[in-house]
Structure formats: structure tokens, C-alpha cells
Amino acid sequence: MAEQLTDAIIIKACGGDAEAFRMIVNCHQAFAYSVSYRFLGNPEDSEDITQEAFIRLWKNLHKYRTDVKLTTWLYKIITNLCLDFLKSAHTRQQKNHRDVETAFALRSYERADSELNANELNEFIQRAADELTPKQKAVFILRDLEGLPVDEVCVILSMSAGNVKSNLYLARKHMSERLMKYYQTTDKITTL
């Protein structure tokens, strides 16, 4: 994430200072896009969610509580937007269309071996994560991919620590099983 913002800038933004809010956006937009992309796996959708997250942040900034980190609140907004997006019927239709396009593209183009392996693995991880329940996927992304501590994930998802750990266990188990199958079926290195 970019440099930390001072409390003074956040307070100014909470008071309606557009320039202070622009500094918040500049500081956190790359991280916001990264999180939404991990959920959605699509650049256009991720950009839309990122933009919507900052619109919601601006509209609700007057409700900001200083006992919660601004980034935690932003994670919560992005996560909720992504989960809502993933639940929509439109998304399911688009995903099926993208899966067909991806399968065709992978068969149609040859790339350098290392680039192909990295891209295949990233796509495989994204597809395996898409098989998780929404809660498992959210916990997996926030805890394992974003590296957030359990207590912050609890706040973002409004879940108990036990619920977070249970969903994380199930997500990791699923991802481990899928990765083992991937490495066995693609003749890749069998040690993870």
C-alpha cells in the first residue's frame, strides 16, 4: 500500500475537503483495485468496483470512526461490493462466457514456457477461488492473499474469529486439493 495518510488529512476529508479526499484516493486506489481484481478476475469489473467503492467512501466519510483504520473500512466496502457483484445473475452469465473465451485462447496461442506456466497457474488459482463459497473466498483473499490479520478480517466481514478460521480452513483445504490435482495433471513440480 502507498504511504500512510496523516490523521489531519483524513479529518479534513471527513469534513468535506475534496483535495484531502483526492489524496486518500491517490494513496489507496492501487490497493483497492488489487483487492477487487482478486475477487473478480476481470479488469473492467474491478475498475468499476474500485470507482464505486470510492464513491461510497466519499458519501459516507462523515460517518468515519477513528477507532477503525480507514483501510479496514475501505476493505469492507470493496469486499461487500465484490460479494454483491459475484452474486448477481449477470456475473454468472459473464463468467461462463469468459471461461469459454479463456479455454479457446489458451488452446490458440503459444507463449514462452515460463510465462505460460505463470499465467496458467494464476488463472487456475482464480478459477479454484471462484469455486469457493463467497465467505470462503472473501476470507481466503483477505487473509492469505492480502495478508491481513484475523482480527481485521473479522471487522471487515463482520464475522467471529472462529467463523473466519473455519472458513479459512475450508478454503485452504479446497485450494490445496485443487493445486495438488493441477500439479499432478500438468506434470508440473509435485512439491508445493
N, C-alpha and C positions, 0 to 999 in steps of 0.2 A: 504494500500500500504506500501511497505517497506520504510526504511529511505530515506529521500530526498538526492539526489546526489548534490555535490557541483558544482558550475559553472565551476570550474577548471577541474573536471573530464569530464564534458560534452564538454568543449572546446578541451580537449585532444582527446576525441573520435571523434569529428568533424575533427580534424587534422589527423585522421587515426590511432590513438593509439588503437591497438587491446585489450590491457589489460583494458584500460578505458572503451571501449565498452563492454567488458565482465562484468564489474562492473554494467553497465547500464542494461544489460540483467539479471544479478542476482537480481538486485533490482526490476525489473519490470515484470519478467516473470510470476509470480503467478497472478498478476493483469491482464496481457494480456490474460492468459489462462481463467481466470474467466469471462472476458468480452466476449471472443469468445464462451465460453460454454453457456453463457446466450443467445446468438444469435442462436447457432446451436444445443445445447442439446445433443451433441454426443462427447465423449471424444477423439476419434481418429481424427475426423474432426477439433475439437478445437485445438488439438496439432499441426496439420498441418498448420492451420491458424496462430497460435502463432509463429511457426517457420518461416513461410513466412513473417509475419509482421516484425520480427527482421531482416530478410534478406533485406527486403525493407528499413528498417530504416538504416541499415549499408550502403547500396548502395547510399542512398540519404542524409546521415548525413551531408555531405558537404554543403547542401542547408539549413541547420537548421538556423532559425532566432531566436535570443534570446528574441524577443518581444512576442513569443508564448511559453508557457510551453512545455517542452519535453513530458510530459504525455498527453497533449492535442493533440499533433501531433501523438503520438502513438495510442491514442483513434481513431483518424481519420483514420489511416492506418488500424487498426483492423476492424473498422466499415465498411469501404469500401470493404475490403476483404470478410467480412462476408456477406454483402449485395450482392456482386457479386456471392459468393458461393450459396447463397439461390436462386438466380435467375436461376441458371443452371438447365438444364433438368435432369442431373444426380442426383442432390439433390432431386428433386421431386420424382423420382423413388425410391431412397433410403428411403425417408421419408415414403412413402406408405408401403414399406416392413417393416420398423421399427415399424410403427403403428400396423401392423398385429402381429408382434412378441410381442410387448408390451401388446396388448389385450390378447394374448394367455398366456403370462407369468403371468399376473395379475389373470387370472382365475385358473392357475395351481398351484400357490404357496400361502400358507397361512403364514402370518407374525404376529408378535406381533401387537396388535391393534394400539398402538401409532405410531410405526414405519410405519405401513401400511398407517395410516392417513396422516402422514407427507409426505411419498413418493407419495401417491395418489395426494395430494394437489400440490406438486412440479411438478409432471407430468401434472396435469390438468392445472396449470399456464403456463407451457411450451407449451402445446397444444393450449391453448387460445391465447397466444402470437403469436404462429405460424399463427393464423387466421388474425392477423393484417396485414395491408399493410407494405411493407418494411420500409417506412418512419415512420409510427406509431410505429412499433416495435423498430426501432433504437432510436426514441425519448423516448419511454417507458423504454427501457433498460438503456439508458444513464442517464435519468433524475430521474426515480423512483427507479430503481434497483441499479444503480451505485451512485446515489445521486449527480450528477454534477449540477452546477448552469446553468440556462438557457443560459447565455452568452457563456459559454464554449460549451454547446451543439450546439449553433448557429455556432461557429467556426468549430467544428468537422464535422457537417453535411452541412456546407455552406448554412444555411437557415436563414431567418429573425426570429426575436424573435416572431413575430406574427404567422409565419408558424410553429415554434416549439410548441408554446402554443396551436394552433389549432389542430395539430397532437396529442399532448399530451392529450388534452381534449377528442378527439375521441377514443384514445387508452384506457384511463381510463374508459370511458363510456362503451366500449366493455368489458373490463376486469371486471368491476363491474357487468354488466349484466350476464356474464358467471359465475362469482363467486356466485352470488345470486342463479342462477339455480343449480350450483353444490351443494351448501349447502341445497337447498330445495329437490333435488332428492336423496341425500345421507343421509338424516336425520341427518345432522351434526348440530352444533350450528348455529342458524339463525342470530346471530349478528356478524358483521364483525368487 
